[in-house]
């Protein structure tokens, strides 16, 4: 096994085996470079699988809700998103995020799609949700922007791909 294998970008890569404490080193497994325990009897492999994230394109009172995270720079908005929790279905996770971040109740939802987000080693499972209630921002958000569906635009990465797909599904047949 060569230490010259090139690993893909790894978010929070461990340096030591969580089972036996030996150091981890690159090893080719399944045709890819992976971090594996140097102790061959242990057999631990850090697979670096993507983390599941749920996202919700929220429609509220006929408008689409875009939110700005308190940590983001001004004028940067996105859709509601968060990590899927253990023992939670993606649908339930998306609805939980809408409730936690906007204090809205989801009445109807439909899957938009699943999207790789390699930059953060995540896979995003996105839904369109229709929500009711009064918007109350969590401490995580600092601002929302309401956008008419026909004025909404997607972007080139992450949840923006889900927005683009949702917009494309809304186009009438033969529409542009």
Buried (B, 14 or more C-beta within 10 A) or exposed (E): EEEEBEEEEEEEEEEEBEEEEBEBBBBEEEEEBBBBBBBEEBEBBBEBEBBBBBBBBBBBEEBBBBBBBEEBEEEEBBBBBBEBEEEBEBBBBBBBBBBEBBBBEBEEBEEBBEBEBEEBBBBBBBBBBBBEBEBEBBEBBBBBEBBEEEEBEBEEEBBBBBBBBBBEEEEEEEEE
